[in-house]
Amino acid sequence: MKLFQVRKGQFVYYNNELHRVYGVKPMYKQSVHLIRLRDLTQVLTNAASVERYKPKELDSFIFNHNAYTLSKDRKAEEGDYILIHNPMPDSLDTYSLNEIEVVETVDKQGVITSNSHGIKHNEYLLMVPGRANDSHPIDYQNIEGVEAENLDDIGPHHLNNPNSELLPTLGDIYAKKDSNELFEAMVIAIKGQTVYLGGGLEVSQEELMNTDKWEFLYNLLDK
């Protein structure tokens, strides 16, 4: 790409992997600042090394170690991640193209995110956890030559949304590791990114997936 075509927020491929443009500083040789979506690694490069991709419904990708599928099937709910693909901010808002934010409240007009941005329902695509069966993986521009272990995340065993191995499911039993007392709890409900455990405990999916804090033991339905 030419430097004047690169804009903050664009999804681009760099070294064959999906990134988001974090910023552009023309006065520097390495003028394009990128963030790799799968693990949020930051990269500095130049415009000639990137190729733009426009995300669309049913695209799926890894964001911060978790798989998501872009969807328009329903409006966002509290705790959901959204991708702002059609930004139309007013004078008081500062969000930009393809920002990924967490929903805090919802009404008929739109949502309020954790960054206090008011987003109308037609401005975002919902990021549904997991890969839908009919999704289009966009993690790599060209999968030829990609090492086999890196393709595991886009393989068939991750295509079923509710039971993705990346996410907790109903009936999962977890043990808390960073506690002096033995504490085990079962997943009794999941709403957006919030997991409800027995005993009235609420945790985020990210916290429950942290192996330093929680250990998956088994699923009650498998017993």
N, C-alpha and C positions, 0 to 999 in steps of 0.2 A: 504494500500500500504506500501511497504518498503521505507525507507527514500531515498535509492539510486535510486529508481524509480521515485521520484518526481523531476520535472524539472520546472524551471521558464516558465510561459506561458501556462502550461497545464490547460485545463478546468477540473474541478473536482466537485464532489458533496460532500458537507459538511453539516451535519444536514439536508439532503434531498434537499438542494438548490444549484443552479449552482453558482460556483465561478471560479475565475481565480487565478492561483498561481502567486503571485507578487514576491516572493523570497523564498529561502531556506537557512537557517543558521544552519548547523548541530550541532554547539557547544551549542545550546540552547535547553532546554527541549521542549518548544513550538517552534519547528524549522521551521514550514511552515507558511508563511505569505500569506493570501488570501484576495481577494477583491470580495465581493458579487456583481454580475453583475447588479442585478435589481436596486440597489440604491447606489452602490460603497462603501458600508460599509466595513471597514477593520477588519480582524479577524486573530488571532494567534492560531495555533493548532499544532497537530502532524501528522505525515504521516499515522499512523494507522487509523485516523479519516476521511480520504478522499478516494474517489474512482474516478479514471480517466474517463473522457468522451472525445471522439474525435469528434468535430463538423463536420458536413457535409452539403452538399447542401440541402435546404428545411427545415433545422432545424430553429425553431423560438424561440426567447427568449426576455425577457425584459432587456434592457440595459439603465441604468440611467433613469428609469421611462418611457421609450418608447419601443414599440414592434418593432422587426425587424425580417425579414426572410432572411436567407442566400441564395444567388442566383448566378448562372453562366450565366444567360440569356443575360446579356449585360455587356459591360465594364463600369467601374465607370466613373462618370462625376464630375465636380467641385461641391464641397459641400457634396458629398456622404460620408457615413461611409463605411470603408472596414475592414474585419477581415483577418489578415495576417496568413493564415493557412498553407502555404508552404514556409516559409522564406528561401531565398537564398541570404543573404546580402553579398556585396563585402567588401573589407577591410576598406572602408570609412563609411559604414553604421553600425548602432548599434541596429536596430530593431530586435525583437525576436518573437517567436511563439505566435500566437493568440493575438498579439497587435491589438487594435482597433484605427484607425486613420482616420482623415478627409482629403479628397482629395482637393488639391489646384489647380493643373494643370494636364492635361492629354495629352499624345501623343501616337503614334503607339506602342511604346515599353512598356509603362507603365504609372505610375502616380507619381507625387511628392506630398507628404503629408504636412500637416501643421507643422510637425516636421522635414521637409527638408529631408525626406527619399525617395529614389528612389525605387519604388516597381514595378516589372514587372507584367504584367497582369495575368500570371499563378501562381502568389504567393498569390493572395487574393481571398476571396469570397465577393461579394457585399452584404451589409446589406441594404435590401430594407425595407423602413418604413412600418409597419403594419405586419399582419400575413396573408400569402397567404392561400387560401382555402385548398390547399393540403399540408400545412406545418405540421411539427412534433414539437410540443412544448416540449422544453427540460428544462424548468425552474425548474421542480422538478423531482427527480429520481423516486419517487413513489407518485402519487397523493392521494393514500388512506391515510386518516388521516389528510390531509391538510385542514385547516379551509376554509369554503365555500367562505368567502370574499377574500381570497388569490387566489382562483381559478377564480375570475371574470376576471382577466387580460388574462387568456388563454381560456375564454369562447367563444362561437360562435359569440357573438356580436362584437368581435374584429378580426374576421377572414377576413374581406373584406379590402384589402390593401388600396385603394385610399380613402375610406370613414371611416377609423378607427376613433373611437371617441377620440383616443389619439392625433390625428393630425389635423391641420387646413385643410380646403378644399376650393375650389373655391367658391366664393360668401359669405363666412363667413364675418360678420361685427364685428369688434373689437373696443372697446373704450380704449383709453390710460388713465391709472389711475394715473400715476406719472407725471401729467402735470397740470399746473394751469388753462389751457384753455381746453374747451371741444374739444376733437379730436377723430373723428371716421373714420375708414378706412376699405375698403373692400379688401379681398384677391383676387388678379387678376391673380396671377401666382405662381407656386411652382416649384423650380428646386433644386433637392437634398435636402439639409437642409436649403435652403434660401427661404424665403417667400416674395413675392413682393406685396406691398400694394398700393392702389390708392394714387396718389400724388407723386409717385416716391420714396417711402420709402421702404427700404430693411431691413428685420430683420431675425434673425435665428429662426428656429422652437422652440428652447429652450427658447429664450426670449419671443416669442409670447405666449408660454404656461405658463409663469411665471405670476401667478394670482396677484402678487403685482404690476405688470407693465401694464398688459392688461386684459380686461374683454370681454369674448365672449358675444355678444348680441343676434344675430340670423343669420340664413343663408338666403340670399336674395332669393334663389330659393324656400324656404319654404313659402314665403309670397304669 
